[in-house]
């Protein structure tokens, strides 16, 4: 996802609570990021995800836990039909 998000000094800490499945996924992506995808905008869950379907991402520590840094995707745009998962 290079270029999709720009990290600001100190990150962008928010009160957004990650879905439980992302907390579990973080363990498998130590030292990276996990992303929340708007499933209503993706036809194939194992296929390509358009950048506009990524709600945002959480930074993962080297230990596989979320650091609390969340970066909203400025390119996230629910499709023209207005489909969007309830938050």
C-alpha positions in Angstrom: 0.0 0.0 0.0 2.9 2.3 -0.5 1.9 5.8 -1.3 -1.7 5.3 -0.1 -1.1 6.6 3.4 1.2 9.3 4.5 2.5 8.9 8.0 2.6 12.0 10.1 5.1 12.4 12.9 3.6 10.8 16.0 1.0 9.0 13.9 -2.7 9.7 13.9 -4.0 8.3 17.1 -7.8 8.1 17.2 -10.4 6.4 19.3 -11.5 4.2 16.4 -11.8 0.6 17.7 -10.4 -2.0 15.4 -12.6 -5.0 14.5 -11.8 -8.1 16.5 -10.6 -9.9 13.4 -7.9 -7.3 12.8 -6.6 -7.6 16.4 -6.2 -11.4 15.6 -4.7 -10.6 12.2 -2.1 -8.3 13.7 -0.4 -11.3 15.3 0.4 -12.6 11.8 1.7 -9.3 10.6 4.2 -8.2 13.3 6.0 -5.1 12.5 3.6 -4.1 9.7 0.1 -2.8 9.3 -3.4 -4.3 9.2 -6.2 -2.7 7.1 -9.9 -2.5 7.5 -11.6 -3.2 4.2 -15.2 -2.1 3.3 -16.4 -5.6 2.4 -19.4 -4.1 0.5 -17.0 -2.7 -2.0 -15.1 -5.9 -2.8 -16.6 -8.6 -5.0 -14.1 -11.3 -4.3 -12.7 -11.5 -0.7 -9.6 -13.3 -2.1 -9.2 -10.9 -5.0 -7.9 -7.4 -5.5 -9.0 -4.6 -3.2 -9.4 -1.2 -4.7 -7.7 1.6 -2.7 -11.0 3.4 -2.3 -12.3 0.3 -0.3 -9.7 0.6 2.4 -11.2 2.4 5.4 -7.9 2.8 7.2 -5.0 0.9 8.8 -3.5 0.1 12.2 0.2 -0.1 12.9 1.4 -3.4 14.3 4.3 -3.7 16.8 7.1 -6.2 16.4 5.3 -8.3 19.0 2.2 -8.5 16.9 0.0 -6.2 18.9 -1.7 -3.0 17.7 0.3 0.1 18.7 -2.7 2.4 18.8 -1.6 4.3 15.7 -4.5 4.4 13.2 -4.2 6.1 9.8 -7.5 6.9 8.0 -7.4 6.4 4.3 -8.1 9.8 2.7 -9.0 7.9 -0.5 -11.7 5.8 1.1 -14.9 6.5 -0.8 -18.0 4.3 -0.5 -19.2 3.6 -4.0 -21.8 5.7 -5.8 -24.6 3.4 -4.7 -23.9 4.4 -1.2 -23.1 0.8 0.0 -21.2 0.9 3.2 -20.9 -1.3 6.2 -22.4 0.2 9.4 -19.7 1.3 11.8 
